[in-house]
Amino acid sequence: MPHSQPVSSVSHLTLSQLAKRLVLSDDYVGRSLLGQPGGIPALKIGKGKRAQWRIRLCDVERWEESRIVCYDSAPKRTRGPR
């Protein structure tokens, strides 16, 4: 019988949970990442200043994957003649 991946019961994160996951402030995440071009898609529940953000975990994981950089793979620069 094949092993299946554990299923997470969490499908959405709050702004605070996302900020904690990314080790960033709530303010930065809310202003600079959520719903911004190149940022993380999010749902805003309610209207006005008290509206709450909900972020799908699959969107967070996709955004994180798109930000992975491997510095070792950069081509080495050659120096010109001295």
mmCIF file of the N, C-alpha and C atoms, coordinates in Angstrom:
data_MODEL
# 
_entry.id   MODEL 
# 
loop_
_atom_site.group_PDB 
_atom_site.id 
_atom_site.type_symbol 
_atom_site.label_atom_id 
_atom_site.label_alt_id 
_atom_site.label_comp_id 
_atom_site.label_asym_id 
_atom_site.label_entity_id 
_atom_site.label_seq_id 
_atom_site.pdbx_PDB_ins_code 
_atom_site.Cartn_x 
_atom_site.Cartn_y 
_atom_site.Cartn_z 
_atom_site.occupancy 
_atom_site.B_iso_or_equiv 
_atom_site.pdbx_formal_charge 
_atom_site.auth_seq_id 
_atom_site.auth_comp_id 
_atom_site.auth_asym_id 
_atom_site.auth_atom_id 
_atom_site.pdbx_PDB_model_num 
ATOM 1   N N  . MET A 1 1  ? 0.852   -1.180 0.000   1.00 0.00 ? 1  MET A N  1 
ATOM 2   C CA . MET A 1 1  ? 0.000   0.000  0.000   1.00 0.00 ? 1  MET A CA 1 
ATOM 3   C C  . MET A 1 1  ? 0.891   1.234  0.000   1.00 0.00 ? 1  MET A C  1 
ATOM 4   N N  . PRO A 1 2  ? 0.766   2.146  -0.974  1.00 0.00 ? 2  PRO A N  1 
ATOM 5   C CA . PRO A 1 2  ? 1.630   3.329  -1.032  1.00 0.00 ? 2  PRO A CA 1 
ATOM 6   C C  . PRO A 1 2  ? 1.344   4.288  0.117   1.00 0.00 ? 2  PRO A C  1 
ATOM 7   N N  . HIS A 1 3  ? 2.418   4.958  0.547   1.00 0.00 ? 3  HIS A N  1 
ATOM 8   C CA . HIS A 1 3  ? 2.265   5.959  1.602   1.00 0.00 ? 3  HIS A CA 1 
ATOM 9   C C  . HIS A 1 3  ? 1.735   7.242  1.003   1.00 0.00 ? 3  HIS A C  1 
ATOM 10  N N  . SER A 1 4  ? 0.785   7.837  1.660   1.00 0.00 ? 4  SER A N  1 
ATOM 11  C CA . SER A 1 4  ? 0.248   9.103  1.175   1.00 0.00 ? 4  SER A CA 1 
ATOM 12  C C  . SER A 1 4  ? 0.839   10.251 1.983   1.00 0.00 ? 4  SER A C  1 
ATOM 13  N N  . GLN A 1 5  ? 0.853   11.418 1.386   1.00 0.00 ? 5  GLN A N  1 
ATOM 14  C CA . GLN A 1 5  ? 1.337   12.613 2.065   1.00 0.00 ? 5  GLN A CA 1 
ATOM 15  C C  . GLN A 1 5  ? 0.374   12.969 3.176   1.00 0.00 ? 5  GLN A C  1 
ATOM 16  N N  . PRO A 1 6  ? 0.896   13.425 4.338   1.00 0.00 ? 6  PRO A N  1 
ATOM 17  C CA . PRO A 1 6  ? -0.022  13.858 5.387   1.00 0.00 ? 6  PRO A CA 1 
ATOM 18  C C  . PRO A 1 6  ? -0.832  15.057 4.913   1.00 0.00 ? 6  PRO A C  1 
ATOM 19  N N  . VAL A 1 7  ? -2.095  15.042 5.195   1.00 0.00 ? 7  VAL A N  1 
ATOM 20  C CA . VAL A 1 7  ? -2.983  16.120 4.780   1.00 0.00 ? 7  VAL A CA 1 
ATOM 21  C C  . VAL A 1 7  ? -3.042  17.159 5.894   1.00 0.00 ? 7  VAL A C  1 
ATOM 22  N N  . SER A 1 8  ? -2.738  18.392 5.555   1.00 0.00 ? 8  SER A N  1 
ATOM 23  C CA . SER A 1 8  ? -2.802  19.472 6.529   1.00 0.00 ? 8  SER A CA 1 
ATOM 24  C C  . SER A 1 8  ? -4.244  19.908 6.698   1.00 0.00 ? 8  SER A C  1 
ATOM 25  N N  . SER A 1 9  ? -4.638  20.149 7.929   1.00 0.00 ? 9  SER A N  1 
ATOM 26  C CA . SER A 1 9  ? -5.994  20.628 8.172   1.00 0.00 ? 9  SER A CA 1 
ATOM 27  C C  . SER A 1 9  ? -6.089  22.140 7.973   1.00 0.00 ? 9  SER A C  1 
ATOM 28  N N  . VAL A 1 10 ? -4.933  22.783 7.799   1.00 0.00 ? 10 VAL A N  1 
ATOM 29  C CA . VAL A 1 10 ? -4.909  24.232 7.599   1.00 0.00 ? 10 VAL A CA 1 
ATOM 30  C C  . VAL A 1 10 ? -4.897  24.511 6.108   1.00 0.00 ? 10 VAL A C  1 
ATOM 31  N N  . SER A 1 11 ? -5.915  25.217 5.618   1.00 0.00 ? 11 SER A N  1 
ATOM 32  C CA . SER A 1 11 ? -5.940  25.566 4.210   1.00 0.00 ? 11 SER A CA 1 
ATOM 33  C C  . SER A 1 11 ? -5.779  27.067 4.000   1.00 0.00 ? 11 SER A C  1 
ATOM 34  N N  . HIS A 1 12 ? -6.011  27.858 5.070   1.00 0.00 ? 12 HIS A N  1 
ATOM 35  C CA . HIS A 1 12 ? -5.867  29.307 4.998   1.00 0.00 ? 12 HIS A CA 1 
ATOM 36  C C  . HIS A 1 12 ? -5.084  29.798 6.212   1.00 0.00 ? 12 HIS A C  1 
ATOM 37  N N  . LEU A 1 13 ? -4.315  30.861 6.024   1.00 0.00 ? 13 LEU A N  1 
ATOM 38  C CA . LEU A 1 13 ? -3.576  31.498 7.110   1.00 0.00 ? 13 LEU A CA 1 
ATOM 39  C C  . LEU A 1 13 ? -4.131  32.899 7.334   1.00 0.00 ? 13 LEU A C  1 
ATOM 40  N N  . THR A 1 14 ? -4.004  33.380 8.549   1.00 0.00 ? 14 THR A N  1 
ATOM 41  C CA . THR A 1 14 ? -4.310  34.779 8.825   1.00 0.00 ? 14 THR A CA 1 
ATOM 42  C C  . THR A 1 14 ? -3.066  35.598 8.509   1.00 0.00 ? 14 THR A C  1 
ATOM 43  N N  . LEU A 1 15 ? -3.209  36.902 8.486   1.00 0.00 ? 15 LEU A N  1 
ATOM 44  C CA . LEU A 1 15 ? -2.066  37.776 8.245   1.00 0.00 ? 15 LEU A CA 1 
ATOM 45  C C  . LEU A 1 15 ? -0.982  37.539 9.295   1.00 0.00 ? 15 LEU A C  1 
ATOM 46  N N  . SER A 1 16 ? -1.352  37.403 10.550  1.00 0.00 ? 16 SER A N  1 
ATOM 47  C CA . SER A 1 16 ? -0.379  37.174 11.625  1.00 0.00 ? 16 SER A CA 1 
ATOM 48  C C  . SER A 1 16 ? 0.334   35.837 11.476  1.00 0.00 ? 16 SER A C  1 
ATOM 49  N N  . GLN A 1 17 ? -0.391  34.810 11.084  1.00 0.00 ? 17 GLN A N  1 
ATOM 50  C CA . GLN A 1 17 ? 0.226   33.505 10.889  1.00 0.00 ? 17 GLN A CA 1 
ATOM 51  C C  . GLN A 1 17 ? 1.219   33.543 9.735   1.00 0.00 ? 17 GLN A C  1 
ATOM 52  N N  . LEU A 1 18 ? 0.861   34.242 8.657   1.00 0.00 ? 18 LEU A N  1 
ATOM 53  C CA . LEU A 1 18 ? 1.773   34.370 7.523   1.00 0.00 ? 18 LEU A CA 1 
ATOM 54  C C  . LEU A 1 18 ? 3.013   35.165 7.912   1.00 0.00 ? 18 LEU A C  1 
ATOM 55  N N  . ALA A 1 19 ? 2.824   36.261 8.634   1.00 0.00 ? 19 ALA A N  1 
ATOM 56  C CA . ALA A 1 19 ? 3.966   37.074 9.066   1.00 0.00 ? 19 ALA A CA 1 
ATOM 57  C C  . ALA A 1 19 ? 4.911   36.248 9.934   1.00 0.00 ? 19 ALA A C  1 
ATOM 58  N N  . LYS A 1 20 ? 4.357   35.446 10.816  1.00 0.00 ? 20 LYS A N  1 
ATOM 59  C CA . LYS A 1 20 ? 5.184   34.597 11.674  1.00 0.00 ? 20 LYS A CA 1 
ATOM 60  C C  . LYS A 1 20 ? 5.928   33.567 10.836  1.00 0.00 ? 20 LYS A C  1 
ATOM 61  N N  . ARG A 1 21 ? 5.268   32.971 9.852   1.00 0.00 ? 21 ARG A N  1 
ATOM 62  C CA . ARG A 1 21 ? 5.900   31.980 8.969   1.00 0.00 ? 21 ARG A CA 1 
ATOM 63  C C  . ARG A 1 21 ? 7.068   32.594 8.202   1.00 0.00 ? 21 ARG A C  1 
ATOM 64  N N  . LEU A 1 22 ? 6.893   33.833 7.737   1.00 0.00 ? 22 LEU A N  1 
ATOM 65  C CA . LEU A 1 22 ? 7.928   34.504 6.939   1.00 0.00 ? 22 LEU A CA 1 
ATOM 66  C C  . LEU A 1 22 ? 8.928   35.289 7.794   1.00 0.00 ? 22 LEU A C  1 
ATOM 67  N N  . VAL A 1 23 ? 8.692   35.343 9.094   1.00 0.00 ? 23 VAL A N  1 
ATOM 68  C CA . VAL A 1 23 ? 9.519   36.106 10.046  1.00 0.00 ? 23 VAL A CA 1 
ATOM 69  C C  . VAL A 1 23 ? 9.592   37.570 9.605   1.00 0.00 ? 23 VAL A C  1 
ATOM 70  N N  . LEU A 1 24 ? 8.411   38.147 9.388   1.00 0.00 ? 24 LEU A N  1 
ATOM 71  C CA . LEU A 1 24 ? 8.267   39.548 9.004   1.00 0.00 ? 24 LEU A CA 1 
ATOM 72  C C  . LEU A 1 24 ? 7.183   40.172 9.879   1.00 0.00 ? 24 LEU A C  1 
ATOM 73  N N  . SER A 1 25 ? 7.099   41.489 9.887   1.00 0.00 ? 25 SER A N  1 
ATOM 74  C CA . SER A 1 25 ? 6.054   42.153 10.671  1.00 0.00 ? 25 SER A CA 1 
ATOM 75  C C  . SER A 1 25 ? 4.708   42.037 9.957   1.00 0.00 ? 25 SER A C  1 
ATOM 76  N N  . ASP A 1 26 ? 3.639   42.056 10.737  1.00 0.00 ? 26 ASP A N  1 
ATOM 77  C CA . ASP A 1 26 ? 2.287   42.033 10.171  1.00 0.00 ? 26 ASP A CA 1 
ATOM 78  C C  . ASP A 1 26 ? 2.102   43.205 9.212   1.00 0.00 ? 26 ASP A C  1 
ATOM 79  N N  . ASP A 1 27 ? 2.583   44.366 9.605   1.00 0.00 ? 27 ASP A N  1 
ATOM 80  C CA . ASP A 1 27 ? 2.429   45.573 8.797   1.00 0.00 ? 27 ASP A CA 1 
ATOM 81  C C  . ASP A 1 27 ? 3.099   45.415 7.432   1.00 0.00 ? 27 ASP A C  1 
ATOM 82  N N  . TYR A 1 28 ? 4.329   44.915 7.417   1.00 0.00 ? 28 TYR A N  1 
ATOM 83  C CA . TYR A 1 28 ? 5.047   44.737 6.153   1.00 0.00 ? 28 TYR A CA 1 
ATOM 84  C C  . TYR A 1 28 ? 4.309   43.748 5.251   1.00 0.00 ? 28 TYR A C  1 
ATOM 85  N N  . VAL A 1 29 ? 3.890   42.631 5.809   1.00 0.00 ? 29 VAL A N  1 
ATOM 86  C CA . VAL A 1 29 ? 3.195   41.618 5.019   1.00 0.00 ? 29 VAL A CA 1 
ATOM 87  C C  . VAL A 1 29 ? 1.908   42.198 4.430   1.00 0.00 ? 29 VAL A C  1 
ATOM 88  N N  . GLY A 1 30 ? 1.137   42.903 5.243   1.00 0.00 ? 30 GLY A N  1 
ATOM 89  C CA . GLY A 1 30 ? -0.130  43.472 4.782   1.00 0.00 ? 30 GLY A CA 1 
ATOM 90  C C  . GLY A 1 30 ? 0.030   44.539 3.721   1.00 0.00 ? 30 GLY A C  1 
ATOM 91  N N  . ARG A 1 31 ? 1.052   45.352 3.846   1.00 0.00 ? 31 ARG A N  1 
ATOM 92  C CA . ARG A 1 31 ? 1.236   46.455 2.885   1.00 0.00 ? 31 ARG A CA 1 
ATOM 93  C C  . ARG A 1 31 ? 2.034   46.077 1.651   1.00 0.00 ? 31 ARG A C  1 
ATOM 94  N N  . SER A 1 32 ? 3.030   45.200 1.813   1.00 0.00 ? 32 SER A N  1 
ATOM 95  C CA . SER A 1 32 ? 3.974   44.962 0.725   1.00 0.00 ? 32 SER A CA 1 
ATOM 96  C C  . SER A 1 32 ? 3.810   43.636 -0.001  1.00 0.00 ? 32 SER A C  1 
ATOM 97  N N  . LEU A 1 33 ? 3.137   42.663 0.598   1.00 0.00 ? 33 LEU A N  1 
ATOM 98  C CA . LEU A 1 33 ? 3.054   41.352 -0.039  1.00 0.00 ? 33 LEU A CA 1 
ATOM 99  C C  . LEU A 1 33 ? 1.661   40.945 -0.471  1.00 0.00 ? 33 LEU A C  1 
ATOM 100 N N  . LEU A 1 34 ? 0.664   41.216 0.348   1.00 0.00 ? 34 LEU A N  1 
ATOM 101 C CA . LEU A 1 34 ? -0.672  40.717 0.043   1.00 0.00 ? 34 LEU A CA 1 
ATOM 102 C C  . LEU A 1 34 ? -1.353  41.513 -1.058  1.00 0.00 ? 34 LEU A C  1 
ATOM 103 N N  . GLY A 1 35 ? -1.743  40.786 -2.093  1.00 0.00 ? 35 GLY A N  1 
ATOM 104 C CA . GLY A 1 35 ? -2.487  41.410 -3.183  1.00 0.00 ? 35 GLY A CA 1 
ATOM 105 C C  . GLY A 1 35 ? -1.679  42.349 -4.059  1.00 0.00 ? 35 GLY A C  1 
ATOM 106 N N  . GLN A 1 36 ? -0.373  42.364 -3.916  1.00 0.00 ? 36 GLN A N  1 
ATOM 107 C CA . GLN A 1 36 ? 0.489   43.239 -4.716  1.00 0.00 ? 36 GLN A CA 1 
ATOM 108 C C  . GLN A 1 36 ? 0.997   42.476 -5.937  1.00 0.00 ? 36 GLN A C  1 
ATOM 109 N N  . PRO A 1 37 ? 1.346   43.186 -7.034  1.00 0.00 ? 37 PRO A N  1 
ATOM 110 C CA . PRO A 1 37 ? 1.951   42.500 -8.183  1.00 0.00 ? 37 PRO A CA 1 
ATOM 111 C C  . PRO A 1 37 ? 3.222   41.780 -7.730  1.00 0.00 ? 37 PRO A C  1 
ATOM 112 N N  . GLY A 1 38 ? 3.330   40.510 -8.052  1.00 0.00 ? 38 GLY A N  1 
ATOM 113 C CA . GLY A 1 38 ? 4.464   39.711 -7.632  1.00 0.00 ? 38 GLY A CA 1 
ATOM 114 C C  . GLY A 1 38 ? 4.377   39.263 -6.182  1.00 0.00 ? 38 GLY A C  1 
ATOM 115 N N  . GLY A 1 39 ? 3.308   39.628 -5.516  1.00 0.00 ? 39 GLY A N  1 
ATOM 116 C CA . GLY A 1 39 ? 3.125   39.269 -4.117  1.00 0.00 ? 39 GLY A CA 1 
ATOM 117 C C  . GLY A 1 39 ? 2.287   38.017 -3.962  1.00 0.00 ? 39 GLY A C  1 
ATOM 118 N N  . ILE A 1 40 ? 1.674   37.880 -2.814  1.00 0.00 ? 40 ILE A N  1 
ATOM 119 C CA . ILE A 1 40 ? 0.892   36.704 -2.491  1.00 0.00 ? 40 ILE A CA 1 
ATOM 120 C C  . ILE A 1 40 ? -0.596  37.026 -2.640  1.00 0.00 ? 40 ILE A C  1 
ATOM 121 N N  . PRO A 1 41 ? -1.323  36.241 -3.454  1.00 0.00 ? 41 PRO A N  1 
ATOM 122 C CA . PRO A 1 41 ? -2.762  36.465 -3.569  1.00 0.00 ? 41 PRO A CA 1 
ATOM 123 C C  . PRO A 1 41 ? -3.438  36.240 -2.219  1.00 0.00 ? 41 PRO A C  1 
ATOM 124 N N  . ALA A 1 42 ? -4.453  37.022 -1.926  1.00 0.00 ? 42 ALA A N  1 
ATOM 125 C CA . ALA A 1 42 ? -5.147  36.890 -0.642  1.00 0.00 ? 42 ALA A CA 1 
ATOM 126 C C  . ALA A 1 42 ? -6.609  37.281 -0.781  1.00 0.00 ? 42 ALA A C  1 
ATOM 127 N N  . LEU A 1 43 ? -7.393  36.804 0.156   1.00 0.00 ? 43 LEU A N  1 
ATOM 128 C CA . LEU A 1 43 ? -8.816  37.140 0.216   1.00 0.00 ? 43 LEU A CA 1 
ATOM 129 C C  . LEU A 1 43 ? -9.020  38.123 1.354   1.00 0.00 ? 43 LEU A C  1 
ATOM 130 N N  . LYS A 1 44 ? -9.810  39.152 1.129   1.00 0.00 ? 44 LYS A N  1 
ATOM 131 C CA . LYS A 1 44 ? -10.141 40.077 2.196   1.00 0.00 ? 44 LYS A CA 1 
ATOM 132 C C  . LYS A 1 44 ? -11.589 39.832 2.579   1.00 0.00 ? 44 LYS A C  1 
ATOM 133 N N  . ILE A 1 45 ? -11.791 39.444 3.835   1.00 0.00 ? 45 ILE A N  1 
ATOM 134 C CA . ILE A 1 45 ? -13.123 39.107 4.314   1.00 0.00 ? 45 ILE A CA 1 
ATOM 135 C C  . ILE A 1 45 ? -13.698 40.308 5.051   1.00 0.00 ? 45 ILE A C  1 
ATOM 136 N N  . GLY A 1 46 ? -14.802 40.816 4.563   1.00 0.00 ? 46 GLY A N  1 
ATOM 137 C CA . GLY A 1 46 ? -15.416 41.989 5.165   1.00 0.00 ? 46 GLY A CA 1 
ATOM 138 C C  . GLY A 1 46 ? -15.011 43.253 4.426   1.00 0.00 ? 46 GLY A C  1 
ATOM 139 N N  . LYS A 1 47 ? -15.462 44.393 4.960   1.00 0.00 ? 47 LYS A N  1 
ATOM 140 C CA . LYS A 1 47 ? -15.177 45.691 4.342   1.00 0.00 ? 47 LYS A CA 1 
ATOM 141 C C  . LYS A 1 47 ? -14.603 46.637 5.379   1.00 0.00 ? 47 LYS A C  1 
ATOM 142 N N  . GLY A 1 48 ? -13.952 47.669 4.901   1.00 0.00 ? 48 GLY A N  1 
ATOM 143 C CA . GLY A 1 48 ? -13.441 48.705 5.785   1.00 0.00 ? 48 GLY A CA 1 
ATOM 144 C C  . GLY A 1 48 ? -12.132 48.337 6.464   1.00 0.00 ? 48 GLY A C  1 
ATOM 145 N N  . LYS A 1 49 ? -11.781 49.130 7.467   1.00 0.00 ? 49 LYS A N  1 
ATOM 146 C CA . LYS A 1 49 ? -10.503 48.970 8.155   1.00 0.00 ? 49 LYS A CA 1 
ATOM 147 C C  . LYS A 1 49 ? -10.400 47.679 8.949   1.00 0.00 ? 49 LYS A C  1 
ATOM 148 N N  . ARG A 1 50 ? -11.516 47.131 9.353   1.00 0.00 ? 50 ARG A N  1 
ATOM 149 C CA . ARG A 1 50 ? -11.504 45.921 10.182  1.00 0.00 ? 50 ARG A CA 1 
ATOM 150 C C  . ARG A 1 50 ? -11.591 44.630 9.369   1.00 0.00 ? 50 ARG A C  1 
ATOM 151 N N  . ALA A 1 51 ? -11.567 44.739 8.052   1.00 0.00 ? 51 ALA A N  1 
ATOM 152 C CA . ALA A 1 51 ? -11.613 43.548 7.210   1.00 0.00 ? 51 ALA A CA 1 
ATOM 153 C C  . ALA A 1 51 ? -10.397 42.670 7.491   1.00 0.00 ? 51 ALA A C  1 
ATOM 154 N N  . GLN A 1 52 ? -10.585 41.386 7.442   1.00 0.00 ? 52 GLN A N  1 
ATOM 155 C CA . GLN A 1 52 ? -9.530  40.428 7.768   1.00 0.00 ? 52 GLN A CA 1 
ATOM 156 C C  . GLN A 1 52 ? -9.009  39.749 6.505   1.00 0.00 ? 52 GLN A C  1 
ATOM 157 N N  . TRP A 1 53 ? -7.701  39.544 6.454   1.00 0.00 ? 53 TRP A N  1 
ATOM 158 C CA . TRP A 1 53 ? -7.075  38.834 5.351   1.00 0.00 ? 53 TRP A CA 1 
ATOM 159 C C  . TRP A 1 53 ? -7.085  37.340 5.626   1.00 0.00 ? 53 TRP A C  1 
ATOM 160 N N  . ARG A 1 54 ? -7.281  36.553 4.576   1.00 0.00 ? 54 ARG A N  1 
ATOM 161 C CA . ARG A 1 54 ? -7.109  35.103 4.609   1.00 0.00 ? 54 ARG A CA 1 
ATOM 162 C C  . ARG A 1 54 ? -6.276  34.738 3.390   1.00 0.00 ? 54 ARG A C  1 
ATOM 163 N N  . ILE A 1 55 ? -5.243  33.961 3.631   1.00 0.00 ? 55 ILE A N  1 
ATOM 164 C CA . ILE A 1 55 ? -4.295  33.616 2.583   1.00 0.00 ? 55 ILE A CA 1 
ATOM 165 C C  . ILE A 1 55 ? -4.279  32.101 2.424   1.00 0.00 ? 55 ILE A C  1 
ATOM 166 N N  . ARG A 1 56 ? -4.495  31.629 1.207   1.00 0.00 ? 56 ARG A N  1 
ATOM 167 C CA . ARG A 1 56 ? -4.485  30.188 0.971   1.00 0.00 ? 56 ARG A CA 1 
ATOM 168 C C  . ARG A 1 56 ? -3.061  29.656 1.116   1.00 0.00 ? 56 ARG A C  1 
ATOM 169 N N  . LEU A 1 57 ? -2.911  28.570 1.839   1.00 0.00 ? 57 LEU A N  1 
ATOM 170 C CA . LEU A 1 57 ? -1.608  27.966 2.062   1.00 0.00 ? 57 LEU A CA 1 
ATOM 171 C C  . LEU A 1 57 ? -0.951  27.561 0.745   1.00 0.00 ? 57 LEU A C  1 
ATOM 172 N N  . CYS A 1 58 ? -1.729  27.073 -0.210  1.00 0.00 ? 58 CYS A N  1 
ATOM 173 C CA . CYS A 1 58 ? -1.158  26.682 -1.503  1.00 0.00 ? 58 CYS A CA 1 
ATOM 174 C C  . CYS A 1 58 ? -0.568  27.887 -2.237  1.00 0.00 ? 58 CYS A C  1 
ATOM 175 N N  . ASP A 1 59 ? -1.178  29.090 -2.081  1.00 0.00 ? 59 ASP A N  1 
ATOM 176 C CA . ASP A 1 59 ? -0.632  30.302 -2.702  1.00 0.00 ? 59 ASP A CA 1 
ATOM 177 C C  . ASP A 1 59 ? 0.675   30.716 -2.034  1.00 0.00 ? 59 ASP A C  1 
ATOM 178 N N  . VAL A 1 60 ? 0.750   30.551 -0.721  1.00 0.00 ? 60 VAL A N  1 
ATOM 179 C CA . VAL A 1 60 ? 1.987   30.878 0.012   1.00 0.00 ? 60 VAL A CA 1 
ATOM 180 C C  . VAL A 1 60 ? 3.106   29.953 -0.441  1.00 0.00 ? 60 VAL A C  1 
ATOM 181 N N  . GLU A 1 61 ? 2.827   28.665 -0.531  1.00 0.00 ? 61 GLU A N  1 
ATOM 182 C CA . GLU A 1 61 ? 3.845   27.700 -0.947  1.00 0.00 ? 61 GLU A CA 1 
ATOM 183 C C  . GLU A 1 61 ? 4.305   27.961 -2.374  1.00 0.00 ? 61 GLU A C  1 
ATOM 184 N N  . ARG A 1 62 ? 3.381   28.311 -3.264  1.00 0.00 ? 62 ARG A N  1 
ATOM 185 C CA . ARG A 1 62 ? 3.733   28.631 -4.660  1.00 0.00 ? 62 ARG A CA 1 
ATOM 186 C C  . ARG A 1 62 ? 4.611   29.878 -4.703  1.00 0.00 ? 62 ARG A C  1 
ATOM 187 N N  . TRP A 1 63 ? 4.267   30.907 -3.913  1.00 0.00 ? 63 TRP A N  1 
ATOM 188 C CA . TRP A 1 63 ? 5.047   32.145 -3.866  1.00 0.00 ? 63 TRP A CA 1 
ATOM 189 C C  . TRP A 1 63 ? 6.445   31.859 -3.315  1.00 0.00 ? 63 TRP A C  1 
ATOM 190 N N  . GLU A 1 64 ? 6.536   31.048 -2.261  1.00 0.00 ? 64 GLU A N  1 
ATOM 191 C CA . GLU A 1 64 ? 7.842   30.697 -1.694  1.00 0.00 ? 64 GLU A CA 1 
ATOM 192 C C  . GLU A 1 64 ? 8.706   29.967 -2.722  1.00 0.00 ? 64 GLU A C  1 
ATOM 193 N N  . GLU A 1 65 ? 8.114   29.025 -3.443  1.00 0.00 ? 65 GLU A N  1 
ATOM 194 C CA . GLU A 1 65 ? 8.860   28.290 -4.473  1.00 0.00 ? 65 GLU A CA 1 
ATOM 195 C C  . GLU A 1 65 ? 9.382   29.220 -5.560  1.00 0.00 ? 65 GLU A C  1 
ATOM 196 N N  . SER A 1 66 ? 8.615   30.250 -5.886  1.00 0.00 ? 66 SER A N  1 
ATOM 197 C CA . SER A 1 66 ? 9.050   31.171 -6.943  1.00 0.00 ? 66 SER A CA 1 
ATOM 198 C C  . SER A 1 66 ? 10.187  32.087 -6.489  1.00 0.00 ? 66 SER A C  1 
ATOM 199 N N  . ARG A 1 67 ? 10.464  32.126 -5.192  1.00 0.00 ? 67 ARG A N  1 
ATOM 200 C CA . ARG A 1 67 ? 11.497  32.997 -4.649  1.00 0.00 ? 67 ARG A CA 1 
ATOM 201 C C  . ARG A 1 67 ? 12.803  32.274 -4.347  1.00 0.00 ? 67 ARG A C  1 
ATOM 202 N N  . ILE A 1 68 ? 12.849  30.957 -4.582  1.00 0.00 ? 68 ILE A N  1 
ATOM 203 C CA . ILE A 1 68 ? 14.065  30.203 -4.285  1.00 0.00 ? 68 ILE A CA 1 
ATOM 204 C C  . ILE A 1 68 ? 15.163  30.601 -5.263  1.00 0.00 ? 68 ILE A C  1 
ATOM 205 N N  . VAL A 1 69 ? 16.319  30.917 -4.718  1.00 0.00 ? 69 VAL A N  1 
ATOM 206 C CA . VAL A 1 69 ? 17.463  31.324 -5.528  1.00 0.00 ? 69 VAL A CA 1 
ATOM 207 C C  . VAL A 1 69 ? 18.657  30.476 -5.122  1.00 0.00 ? 69 VAL A C  1 
ATOM 208 N N  . CYS A 1 70 ? 19.397  30.007 -6.098  1.00 0.00 ? 70 CYS A N  1 
ATOM 209 C CA . CYS A 1 70 ? 20.609  29.247 -5.828  1.00 0.00 ? 70 CYS A CA 1 
ATOM 210 C C  . CYS A 1 70 ? 21.791  30.115 -6.233  1.00 0.00 ? 70 CYS A C  1 
ATOM 211 N N  . TYR A 1 71 ? 22.498  30.629 -5.258  1.00 0.00 ? 71 TYR A N  1 
ATOM 212 C CA . TYR A 1 71 ? 23.604  31.530 -5.547  1.00 0.00 ? 71 TYR A CA 1 
ATOM 213 C C  . TYR A 1 71 ? 24.806  30.814 -6.138  1.00 0.00 ? 71 TYR A C  1 
ATOM 214 N N  . ASP A 1 72 ? 24.957  29.517 -5.892  1.00 0.00 ? 72 ASP A N  1 
ATOM 215 C CA . ASP A 1 72 ? 26.096  28.766 -6.414  1.00 0.00 ? 72 ASP A CA 1 
ATOM 216 C C  . ASP A 1 72 ? 26.032  28.596 -7.926  1.00 0.00 ? 72 ASP A C  1 
ATOM 217 N N  . SER A 1 73 ? 24.864  28.751 -8.509  1.00 0.00 ? 73 SER A N  1 
ATOM 218 C CA . SER A 1 73 ? 24.726  28.490 -9.936  1.00 0.00 ? 73 SER A CA 1 
ATOM 219 C C  . SER A 1 73 ? 25.017  29.719 -10.809 1.00 0.00 ? 73 SER A C  1 
ATOM 220 N N  . ALA A 1 74 ? 25.306  30.853 -10.196 1.00 0.00 ? 74 ALA A N  1 
ATOM 221 C CA . ALA A 1 74 ? 25.589  32.062 -10.980 1.00 0.00 ? 74 ALA A CA 1 
ATOM 222 C C  . ALA A 1 74 ? 26.905  31.892 -11.731 1.00 0.00 ? 74 ALA A C  1 
ATOM 223 N N  . PRO A 1 75 ? 26.946  32.294 -13.000 1.00 0.00 ? 75 PRO A N  1 
ATOM 224 C CA . PRO A 1 75 ? 28.194  32.162 -13.762 1.00 0.00 ? 75 PRO A CA 1 
ATOM 225 C C  . PRO A 1 75 ? 29.292  33.046 -13.169 1.00 0.00 ? 75 PRO A C  1 
ATOM 226 N N  . LYS A 1 76 ? 30.499  32.534 -13.183 1.00 0.00 ? 76 LYS A N  1 
ATOM 227 C CA . LYS A 1 76 ? 31.616  33.313 -12.662 1.00 0.00 ? 76 LYS A CA 1 
ATOM 228 C C  . LYS A 1 76 ? 32.013  34.376 -13.690 1.00 0.00 ? 76 LYS A C  1 
ATOM 229 N N  . ARG A 1 77 ? 32.337  35.532 -13.169 1.00 0.00 ? 77 ARG A N  1 
ATOM 230 C CA . ARG A 1 77 ? 32.752  36.623 -14.043 1.00 0.00 ? 77 ARG A CA 1 
ATOM 231 C C  . ARG A 1 77 ? 34.239  36.451 -14.369 1.00 0.00 ? 77 ARG A C  1 
ATOM 232 N N  . THR A 1 78 ? 34.554  36.722 -15.603 1.00 0.00 ? 78 THR A N  1 
ATOM 233 C CA . THR A 1 78 ? 35.968  36.666 -15.980 1.00 0.00 ? 78 THR A CA 1 
ATOM 234 C C  . THR A 1 78 ? 36.518  38.074 -15.981 1.00 0.00 ? 78 THR A C  1 
ATOM 235 N N  . ARG A 1 79 ? 37.721  38.176 -15.515 1.00 0.00 ? 79 ARG A N  1 
ATOM 236 C CA . ARG A 1 79 ? 38.355  39.494 -15.493 1.00 0.00 ? 79 ARG A CA 1 
ATOM 237 C C  . ARG A 1 79 ? 39.022  39.753 -16.834 1.00 0.00 ? 79 ARG A C  1 
ATOM 238 N N  . GLY A 1 80 ? 39.009  41.010 -17.210 1.00 0.00 ? 80 GLY A N  1 
ATOM 239 C CA . GLY A 1 80 ? 39.652  41.416 -18.452 1.00 0.00 ? 80 GLY A CA 1 
ATOM 240 C C  . GLY A 1 80 ? 41.170  41.420 -18.305 1.00 0.00 ? 80 GLY A C  1 
ATOM 241 N N  . PRO A 1 81 ? 41.880  41.664 -19.398 1.00 0.00 ? 81 PRO A N  1 
ATOM 242 C CA . PRO A 1 81 ? 43.358  41.695 -19.346 1.00 0.00 ? 81 PRO A CA 1 
ATOM 243 C C  . PRO A 1 81 ? 43.834  42.833 -18.444 1.00 0.00 ? 81 PRO A C  1 
ATOM 244 N N  . ARG A 1 82 ? 44.934  42.592 -17.792 1.00 0.00 ? 82 ARG A N  1 
ATOM 245 C CA . ARG A 1 82 ? 45.499  43.616 -16.901 1.00 0.00 ? 82 ARG A CA 1 
ATOM 246 C C  . ARG A 1 82 ? 46.585  44.384 -17.579 1.00 0.00 ? 82 ARG A C  1 
# 
